[in-house]
Amino acid sequence: MSSDTFQGWVAHDATSPLQFTKFTPKPFTPSDIEIRITHCGICGTDVHTLRSGWSATDYPCVLGHEIIGVVVRIGSGVATLASSPASREIRVGHRVGIGAQSMSCLRADCEACVAGKENYCSRITGTYNGRYQDKSKSYGGYATFWRGSAHFAFKIPDSLPSAEAAPLLCGGVTVFRPLKRYNAGPGKAVGIIGVGGLGHLGILFAKALGCSSVIAISRTSSKRRDAVEGLGADGFIATDEDKEWARIHSRSLNLIICTVDAPDLPLGKYLHLLKVGGTYVQVGAPEGPLPGVNAWSLIQKEVQITGSNIGSPDDIREMLQLAADRRVLPWIQKRPMSEVNAALADMDSGKARYRYVLVNDANFNEAKL
């Protein structure tokens, strides 16, 4: 595919249905690859961006940053000039994934890029709703093809099915990175707030890392069976059903990862669950500010509140290999990409259990997806 026009499901404003139409991708450069998209997960970010929930969206916009596809074109410089050894190994015909980031500055004077933290580069370009340095727009995976830097493309391990691999490219690494960063593993007790698209992956990865105790935290007990019997959580806290939950479970967790994007979460009570020196990590992004906390909630136990943004290319590769080795497979429901508008509405209303994956219609009826 070498056309300068692609086709995809394009958002033209915050309220109208996405329309299947042509759009112009970024100019192809020697460091780029082009892929034929087979699958794309629906992420909560897609819903927020569609309605300009966090900030004004740069319409027209093609959503989707959990992309799986097959490489059909490689730039002349990828094999020799790509900035990472893994990128230099990409070939036509390889199955690759694209996550939430499609570019950083990759400059020698950028502390983030030099440190392998491209996801914190001040010149980061998102896979969609972003602008490259040449001012061209970035477009995502609700489309037939994708074009972008090989540096942010990742070979998918053979044992991972494409549909299950898609949500790992954003949702998976979003929870894997803080688990890795704060040494989740044997001897550690971890709480995952929210049993949804991100939260169910948090439980799966915490178990895969060997955490001694993984506690699912949700408002009601409606997802208790999924969390404990299905995902393997060791315990469950329903915060709306037990007024004493914060007292009963005080000082029980080393690490809490909050995946929910509600602005009215009981942050002070969540901090009560942390042990001395514990860490609370926010990965869900509300459209409003987080609630305030009493300073003593931090001081008395030397706890910290922090955040985490997706993951670096190295994090993604490590996460994909762990998922392949330990069979970390998201709970998904496949939808034809032509049903994208209905799928987005269902995602926004909380019907997904726990991720929708769009399959390009040409691939939907294939036996091996």
C-alpha positions, 0 to 999 in steps of 0.5 A: 500500500503506497497510496497517499490516501487511506480510508477509515472511520473518521470523527468530524465533531464531538457528536456526529457518528463516525463516517467511513471516508478517505483521509491523508496520512503523514508523509512516508519517510525512510524511518516509517513503516506501513501496515494493513490493519487487522484489529484495533482495540477500543480504549477509554481514551477513544471515548474521551477524545471523541467528545473532546472530554479532556481538551479540544480534539483536532477534528477530523480525527481517526481514533484507535491506538491499540492496533494490530496489523501486517507490515506491507511497506518499510522505509529505506532507512528502517533496517540501518538507521532505526534508533532501536535494534528491535525496530531494525528487525521489522520486515514486510509480512511481520505482525506488529502492534502500535500503541498510544504513542507514534513519535517522540523527538528521539534527540540526543539532548532529550533526557527522556528519550536518552533514558528510554522514557520516550513516553515522557518526551515533551515533544510526544506525538500520540498515535491519533489527535496529534501533530508530527514535527512537520505539522502533519496529523497523526491518525489512528487504527479505526482504518484499513492502513496505518503509517508511522515510525518503526521505532513505535512498532512492536513485533507480536509474539507468535503465541499471542492471538491478534485480537487479544494482543490489541488491548495490551498495546495501551491498556496492558502497558498502562497497568504493567508499567507501574507494577514494574516500576514499583516492584510488584511481585512476591511478598507484595500486596497490590490493590487494583481499583476498578474492574474494567478494561484497565483494571482487569488487566491490572489483576491479570498482570499482578498475578502474572508477576507473582504478587502475594496478594491482589485485591480488586476494589470496586464500588459494588460486588457485581464484578466480584465473581469475575475478579476472584473466580475469573481473573484470579484476585485474592480478595474483593472490596465493595466500597459502596456496600461496606461502610467500614471498608477503609478501617477493616483493610487499613495498612494492608497494601503496598501498592494501589493502582487506580484505573477509574476515571471518576473525579469523585473517587474517595482518595483519602480512604484509598490512601488509608489502605496503604502500608507505611511507605506505600504508593498510590498510582493514578492511571485513569484520567478523569475529565475533572480534577482529582479530590483533595487529600488531607496532608496527614494522609501522606505524612503519617505513613510516608505514602506517595501519590503519583501517576503513570503514562502508558509505557516506553517501547522497552516496557511494551516489548517486555510486557508483550513477552510476559503476556506470551510467557504467562498467557495473560489474555484480556477478556475481549468481545470482537466487533466488526469495524463497521459496527464502530459507532455502536461499539463506542456507545456500548463502551461508553455505557459500560457494557464491555466485558472488558474490552471491545476489539474491532476487526476489519470486516475483511478479517472478521470471518476468518477462522484465526483472528 
